[in-house]
Amino acid sequence: MDLTIFMFVATWNDYLGPTIYLKSESKKTIQIGLQRLIGQYSSEYGLIMAGTVISLIPVLMMFLLLQKYFVEGIATSCVKG
């Protein structure tokens, strides 16, 4: 179950894969959208922080729903037998 959580977070935060594979603007991920808010001379910090909080919600919900399994997996991997 730990692997499921880690793979979900890694896939959710992936930037390079969607940048290479997705060409349509309507299918771009939120991470690509956040990157586009950062300009060479100025950045929209308010929009970046708001987008970051919104993109954090699914990961936080996944963790809260699977927290029991996550803690259980860490606890059993630390026990010497």
PyMOL commands that set and color helices and strands:
alter all, ss='L'
color gray80, all
select helices_A, chain A and resi 2-12+16-21+25-27+30-36+45-65+67-77
alter helices_A, ss='H'
color red, helices_A
deselect
rebuild
show_as cartoon
